[in-house]
Amino acid sequence: MKGGGILTILQKELKKSKDLVEKLLKVNGNKYNDWLHQQHQQFIEENQDLILQALSAFTGEEEEEEKNEPKAAESVPVRPQSIPVTQN
C-alpha cells in the first residue's frame, strides 16, 4: 500500500456507502447532513487535545503557560476571605 498507509476510496465506493447511509438514516427519521455534522463534531471533540496543542504551539502560548503555572512545591496558599453580611 502506497501513500503511508492511506487507503484511497474510489468515488463509486464512496457514493454507494453514502447512499446506503442516507437511506438507513431516512428510515430512522434522520437527515444525512445532520448525522454528518454530528460525526464532525464528535471527531473534533475526540481530538480536542491535539487541536489545543497545535494552536498553542502555533501561537507560542504553551511556553508561557508552563512558565506561569506554579509547580506543586511552589503552590501559593489561598486564604479564605470573609464576606460582610448586610441586613435589610
N, C-alpha and C positions, 0 to 999 in steps of 0.2 A: 504494500500500500504506500503510495507516494503522498507527499504533502504533509509530512509529520503526523500521520495517523488521522488526518481529517477525511471523513467519508464524504464523497460527492454524491449528492442526491439529484437524480435526473428530474427534470421538470414534470415528466409524465408520472413518475412515482409520487412526487410532491402533490400534484393535482389530485391523484387518486386518494391519497391519505386525507387531504383537506376535504374533499367531497364526502368521504365517509364520516369524518368527524363532524362536519356540518349537518349531515343527515341525522346522526346519532343525537347531537345536541338539540336539533329541531324536534325530534321525537320526545325529548325530555323537556321541551318548552324553553330551551335556552338559545341564545344567539351566538353565532361563531365569534363575532367581534368582541362581545362581552367576555366570552371564555378566553379568547386570545389576550385581551387586556389583563385579565386575571393571571394568566400564565406569565406575562411580562412582569407584573408586579411581584409575583412570587419569586421569580428569578432574581429580581433586583433585591428583594428582602434577604434572600439566601446569600447574596454576595455583597451585602451592605458593608461588611468589614473591609473587604477588598477595595470597594469603591471609596470608602473613607480614607484608607491608607494611601491610595493613589492620589486623591485630592490633597491630602496633607503633604505628600511628597512634592506634588506639583506647586503648592503654594509655600512650601518651606515651613509650615506651621508645626510639623511633627517635632523638629528640633527644639523650637521654642516651648512647646507644651511639656516636653521632657525636662527642660531646664526649670520650668516654673512649678512643676509638681513636687511637693515635699516628699522626701523618702520616708519610709516607715520610722526610721530612727530620728528623723528631723521633724516629725509631725508637730504641729502647733496646737497646744491645748486650747480648747474653747470653753470660756466661762459663760454660764447661763446669765442672762440679763433679766433683771426684774422688770415687770411690766406694770406701770402705775394703773391703779384701778380708779375709775371715776364713777361717781354716783349721780344719777339724775334726780 
